[in-house]
């Protein structure tokens, strides 16, 4: 995948996205890793080659590990975060980019306005710019 400026932000934000889900999940690390992998399989967000363990999940949560995180893991963590009753929000611009990128990868939208309108209410203001950037990045990658 090309390393556009936006995509570089996405990759930098993925560790924070994974970490936020890991922290809010409040479970044993190995169990959280299993939940992440099984959710990816069931929700068809990716096919993990193997189920990671808690140590791997902690490694993915460390700043600077964005290039090591498989896309299925970030997509699944975002999928789970978007549904949490705790109403979590991204804590940085890079993390917001990761959330927005995963939002567009996890669902189909006809337009950027539709993608923004479908966001949970508590995220609409926080992610509106990032969803626009994610949309522009995705449109730029399409072949004509």
C-alpha positions as CSV (number, residue, x, y, z in Angstrom):
1,X,0.0,0.0,0.0
2,X,1.4,3.4,-0.8
3,X,2.8,5.5,2.1
4,X,0.8,8.7,1.5
5,X,1.0,11.3,4.2
6,X,-2.5,10.2,5.4
7,X,-1.6,6.5,5.4
8,X,1.6,7.2,7.4
9,X,-0.6,8.9,10.0
10,X,-2.9,5.9,10.0
11,X,0.0,3.6,10.6
12,X,1.3,5.8,13.4
13,X,-2.2,5.9,15.0
14,X,-2.8,2.1,14.9
15,X,-0.9,1.3,18.1
16,X,-3.0,3.9,20.1
17,X,-6.2,2.4,18.5
18,X,-5.2,-1.1,19.5
19,X,-4.1,0.1,23.0
20,X,-7.3,1.9,23.6
21,X,-9.3,-1.2,22.8
22,X,-7.0,-3.3,24.9
23,X,-7.4,-1.0,27.9
24,X,-11.1,-0.7,27.6
25,X,-11.5,-4.4,27.1
26,X,-10.4,-5.0,30.7
27,X,-9.7,-8.7,30.2
28,X,-6.8,-11.0,30.4
29,X,-4.3,-10.2,27.6
30,X,-4.5,-13.7,26.0
31,X,-8.3,-13.6,26.1
32,X,-8.4,-10.1,24.5
33,X,-6.1,-11.3,21.7
34,X,-8.4,-14.3,21.1
35,X,-11.5,-12.0,21.0
36,X,-9.8,-9.8,18.5
37,X,-8.9,-12.6,16.2
38,X,-12.2,-14.4,16.5
39,X,-14.1,-11.2,15.9
40,X,-12.1,-10.5,12.8
41,X,-13.0,-14.0,11.5
42,X,-16.7,-13.8,12.4
43,X,-17.2,-10.2,11.2
44,X,-15.2,-10.9,8.1
45,X,-12.7,-8.1,8.8
46,X,-9.7,-10.3,7.9
47,X,-8.3,-13.7,8.3
48,X,-5.6,-13.9,10.9
49,X,-3.0,-16.5,10.0
50,X,-2.8,-17.4,13.6
51,X,-4.4,-16.2,16.8
52,X,-2.0,-13.8,18.5
53,X,-1.3,-14.0,22.2
54,X,-1.4,-11.2,24.8
55,X,2.2,-10.5,24.4
56,X,1.7,-9.8,20.7
57,X,-1.2,-7.6,21.5
58,X,0.9,-5.6,23.9
59,X,3.6,-5.3,21.3
60,X,1.1,-3.9,18.8
61,X,0.1,-1.3,21.4
62,X,3.5,0.2,21.6
63,X,4.2,3.5,19.9
64,X,6.2,3.0,16.7
65,X,4.8,-0.5,16.0
66,X,2.3,0.7,13.5
67,X,4.0,-1.0,10.5
68,X,3.9,-4.3,12.4
69,X,0.2,-4.3,13.0
70,X,-1.8,-6.4,10.6
71,X,-4.7,-4.5,9.1
72,X,-7.2,-7.1,10.3
73,X,-6.2,-6.3,13.9
74,X,-6.7,-2.5,13.6
75,X,-9.9,-2.9,11.6
76,X,-11.3,-5.2,14.3
77,X,-10.2,-3.1,17.2
78,X,-11.9,-0.1,15.6
79,X,-15.0,-2.2,14.9
80,X,-15.2,-3.1,18.6
81,X,-14.4,0.5,19.8
82,X,-17.2,2.0,17.6
83,X,-19.7,-0.3,19.4
84,X,-18.6,0.2,23.0
85,X,-21.1,1.8,25.3
86,X,-18.2,3.7,27.0
87,X,-18.2,5.9,23.9
88,X,-14.4,6.1,23.4
89,X,-12.8,8.7,21.2
90,X,-9.4,8.9,19.5
91,X,-6.9,10.8,21.6
92,X,-4.7,12.2,18.8
93,X,-4.8,13.2,15.2
94,X,-2.9,10.1,14.1
95,X,-5.3,7.8,16.1
96,X,-8.3,9.7,14.6
97,X,-6.9,8.9,11.1
98,X,-6.6,5.2,12.0
99,X,-10.2,5.2,13.3
100,X,-11.4,6.9,10.1
101,X,-9.4,4.7,7.8
102,X,-10.8,1.6,9.5
103,X,-14.3,3.0,9.4
104,X,-14.1,3.3,5.6
105,X,-12.5,-0.2,5.3
106,X,-15.1,-1.9,7.5
107,X,-18.2,-0.5,5.7
108,X,-19.4,0.6,2.3
109,X,-20.5,4.2,1.7
110,X,-21.6,5.9,-1.5
111,X,-20.2,9.3,-0.4
112,X,-18.1,11.0,2.2
113,X,-21.2,12.7,3.5
114,X,-22.9,9.3,4.0
115,X,-19.8,8.0,5.8
116,X,-19.8,11.0,8.1
117,X,-23.5,10.7,8.8
118,X,-23.2,7.0,9.7
119,X,-20.7,7.7,12.5
120,X,-21.9,7.3,16.0
121,X,-23.1,10.7,17.3
122,X,-20.3,11.1,19.8
123,X,-17.7,10.7,17.0
124,X,-19.1,12.8,14.3
125,X,-17.4,16.0,15.3
126,X,-14.2,14.3,16.3
127,X,-13.8,12.3,13.1
128,X,-15.4,14.5,10.4
129,X,-12.0,15.8,9.2
130,X,-10.3,12.5,9.4
131,X,-13.1,10.7,7.5
132,X,-12.8,13.4,4.8
133,X,-9.0,12.7,4.6
134,X,-9.6,8.9,4.6
135,X,-12.2,9.3,1.8
136,X,-9.8,11.4,-0.3
137,X,-7.0,8.9,0.3
138,X,-9.2,6.0,-0.7
139,X,-10.5,7.8,-3.8
140,X,-6.9,8.6,-4.8
141,X,-6.0,4.9,-4.7
142,X,-8.7,3.8,-7.2
143,X,-7.7,3.1,-10.8
144,X,-9.6,4.9,-13.5
